[in-house]
Amino acid sequence: MKPKSVAVVGAAETTRMGKIPDQSVIALHADAALNAMADAGLKPSDIDGVATAGISPVELAHYLGIKPTYADGTSVGGCSFMLHVRHAAAAINAGLAKTILITHGESGRSRVGAGGFGRSPSSLMGQFEMPYGVTTPPTMFTVPVLRYLKTYGLSEEDLAWVAVIQREWAAKNPRASMKDPITVDDVLNSPMIAWPFRLLMCCLVTDGGGALILTSADRAKDFPRKPVYVLGTGESVETPMVSQMYDFTSSTAFKISGKKAFETAGISHADVDHLMIYDAFAHLPLYGLEDLGFCKPGEAAAFIRERNTAIGGKLPLNTNGGGLSYMHSGMYGMYALQESVRQMRGIAPAQVPDAKISVCHGVGGMFAASGTIIFSNEAP
């Protein structure tokens, strides 16, 4: 796609977030969608493209009364929504649709109309990982992170710093689930979940959702909100089994997706003002910083510990508080995208001064997939 040829003109999260026992999954999708439409000054009949994960785009379109010419049901885990943005931009460029709605909704905590995390015994995971106790995200992600820590001589404390600094960002966000300050000792003294992950290194379990509306840049000026332009995009997939990563200390999908996004955007790392890295667990920002090229291998922990990603640092990271403190209903990618859009609009609770370029990077599954979106608030 041509950089800045497509823009986000509508963006919103669900009216409530955290614990929502009276709304089902489809209701959360609809709530977010209607909020995004209100943000853009649109109604369902103005939408001609839909994309979603977790539910079918068929269900979404029917529920909202949309009759689309474009539908995308790509579902590769939490970064699905980054891929939806990429695909929507390509579809708009190709004339397949003019105004595309991307939605997300999950009852991760209340489990109202929610599916399970089950795996068939005949699947690859069912045959080669589950018999050995690798069954849920905390036990799956321990496989690569233990190798990463050993290779680079790092410790639990290095993971703890990620959670501590992201809580500092969350404290500035009224909608964050967890806002009370924490220390490294607090993290290290929290209950053990699966070595080396302690409770405060693990993502929240919440209810909520979000939605984005994209259209062509030449139409974007006619909408009420300041457009946020798609500058670059990338995507990749790696493996359905975390035990079969090409390299436990690095995500190949991260590297491919990130490189493609930077290439299409035509920017350097020095141009980036704001960064979102999907943080279902505390190790993911370390992998993201290194695989995207902001740090050399093994140096991300020190980069964070030295407060480069903290408030006032040179590379503000996960400024909403991230999946560790802001919100994590299961597929976090939509919330990261929402924060990038807020930063580019200049309306984020913890706004980065004069930010012009935001990189939003996501993971799907346990290093199974990746998506990277680069946004700009400067008109083409």
NORUR-V722211 format. One record per residue. N is the residue number from 1. RES is the residue in one letter. SS is DSSP state (h for helix, s for strand, l for the rest). Layout:
{{N,RES,SS} {N,RES,SS}}
//
This chain:
{{1,M,l} {2,K,l} {3,P,l} {4,K,l} {5,S,l} {6,V,s} {7,A,s} {8,V,s} {9,V,s} {10,G,s} {11,A,s} {12,A,s} {13,E,s} {14,T,l} {15,T,l} {16,R,l} {17,M,l} {18,G,s} {19,K,l} {20,I,l} {21,P,l} {22,D,l} {23,Q,l} {24,S,l} {25,V,h} {26,I,h} {27,A,h} {28,L,h} {29,H,h} {30,A,h} {31,D,h} {32,A,h} {33,A,h} {34,L,h} {35,N,h} {36,A,h} {37,M,h} {38,A,h} {39,D,h} {40,A,h} {41,G,l} {42,L,l} {43,K,l} {44,P,h} {45,S,h} {46,D,h} {47,I,l} {48,D,l} {49,G,s} {50,V,s} {51,A,s} {52,T,s} {53,A,l} {54,G,l} {55,I,l} {56,S,l} {57,P,h} {58,V,h} {59,E,h} {60,L,h} {61,A,h} {62,H,h} {63,Y,h} {64,L,h} {65,G,l} {66,I,l} {67,K,l} {68,P,l} {69,T,l} {70,Y,s} {71,A,s} {72,D,s} {73,G,l} {74,T,l} {75,S,l} {76,V,l} {77,G,l} {78,G,l} {79,C,l} {80,S,h} {81,F,h} {82,M,h} {83,L,h} {84,H,h} {85,V,h} {86,R,h} {87,H,h} {88,A,h} {89,A,h} {90,A,h} {91,A,h} {92,I,h} {93,N,h} {94,A,l} {95,G,l} {96,L,l} {97,A,l} {98,K,l} {99,T,s} {100,I,s} {101,L,s} {102,I,s} {103,T,s} {104,H,s} {105,G,s} {106,E,s} {107,S,s} {108,G,l} {109,R,l} {110,S,l} {111,R,l} {112,V,l} {113,G,l} {114,A,l} {115,G,l} {116,G,l} {117,F,l} {118,G,l} {119,R,l} {120,S,l} {121,P,l} {122,S,l} {123,S,l} {124,L,h} {125,M,h} {126,G,h} {127,Q,h} {128,F,h} {129,E,l} {130,M,h} {131,P,h} {132,Y,h} {133,G,l} {134,V,l} {135,T,l} {136,T,l} {137,P,h} {138,P,h} {139,T,h} {140,M,h} {141,F,h} {142,T,h} {143,V,h} {144,P,h} {145,V,h} {146,L,h} {147,R,h} {148,Y,h} {149,L,h} {150,K,h} {151,T,h} {152,Y,h} {153,G,l} {154,L,l} {155,S,l} {156,E,h} {157,E,h} {158,D,h} {159,L,h} {160,A,h} {161,W,h} {162,V,h} {163,A,h} {164,V,h} {165,I,h} {166,Q,h} {167,R,h} {168,E,h} {169,W,h} {170,A,h} {171,A,l} {172,K,l} {173,N,l} {174,P,l} {175,R,l} {176,A,l} {177,S,l} {178,M,l} {179,K,l} {180,D,l} {181,P,l} {182,I,l} {183,T,l} {184,V,h} {185,D,h} {186,D,h} {187,V,h} {188,L,h} {189,N,l} {190,S,l} {191,P,l} {192,M,s} {193,I,s} {194,A,s} {195,W,l} {196,P,l} {197,F,s} {198,R,s} {199,L,h} {200,L,h} {201,M,h} {202,C,s} {203,C,l} {204,L,l} {205,V,l} {206,T,l} {207,D,s} {208,G,s} {209,G,s} {210,G,s} {211,A,s} {212,L,s} {213,I,s} {214,L,s} {215,T,s} {216,S,s} {217,A,h} {218,D,h} {219,R,h} {220,A,h} {221,K,l} {222,D,l} {223,F,l} {224,P,l} {225,R,l} {226,K,l} {227,P,l} {228,V,s} {229,Y,s} {230,V,s} {231,L,s} {232,G,s} {233,T,s} {234,G,s} {235,E,s} {236,S,s} {237,V,s} {238,E,l} {239,T,l} {240,P,l} {241,M,l} {242,V,h} {243,S,h} {244,Q,h} {245,M,l} {246,Y,l} {247,D,s} {248,F,l} {249,T,l} {250,S,s} {251,S,l} {252,T,h} {253,A,h} {254,F,h} {255,K,h} {256,I,h} {257,S,h} {258,G,h} {259,K,h} {260,K,h} {261,A,h} {262,F,h} {263,E,h} {264,T,h} {265,A,h} {266,G,l} {267,I,l} {268,S,l} {269,H,h} {270,A,h} {271,D,h} {272,V,l} {273,D,l} {274,H,s} {275,L,s} {276,M,s} {277,I,s} {278,Y,l} {279,D,l} {280,A,l} {281,F,s} {282,A,l} {283,H,l} {284,L,h} {285,P,h} {286,L,h} {287,Y,h} {288,G,h} {289,L,h} {290,E,h} {291,D,h} {292,L,l} {293,G,l} {294,F,l} {295,C,l} {296,K,l} {297,P,l} {298,G,l} {299,E,l} {300,A,h} {301,A,h} {302,A,h} {303,F,h} {304,I,h} {305,R,h} {306,E,l} {307,R,l} {308,N,l} {309,T,l} {310,A,l} {311,I,l} {312,G,l} {313,G,l} {314,K,l} {315,L,l} {316,P,s} {317,L,s} {318,N,l} {319,T,l} {320,N,l} {321,G,l} {322,G,h} {323,G,h} {324,L,h} {325,S,h} {326,Y,l} {327,M,l} {328,H,l} {329,S,l} {330,G,l} {331,M,l} {332,Y,l} {333,G,h} {334,M,h} {335,Y,h} {336,A,h} {337,L,h} {338,Q,h} {339,E,h} {340,S,h} {341,V,h} {342,R,h} {343,Q,h} {344,M,h} {345,R,h} {346,G,l} {347,I,l} {348,A,l} {349,P,l} {350,A,l} {351,Q,l} {352,V,l} {353,P,l} {354,D,l} {355,A,l} {356,K,l} {357,I,s} {358,S,s} {359,V,s} {360,C,s} {361,H,s} {362,G,s} {363,V,s} {364,G,s} {365,G,l} {366,M,l} {367,F,l} {368,A,l} {369,A,s} {370,S,s} {371,G,s} {372,T,s} {373,I,s} {374,I,s} {375,F,s} {376,S,s} {377,N,l} {378,E,l} {379,A,l} {380,P,l}}
//
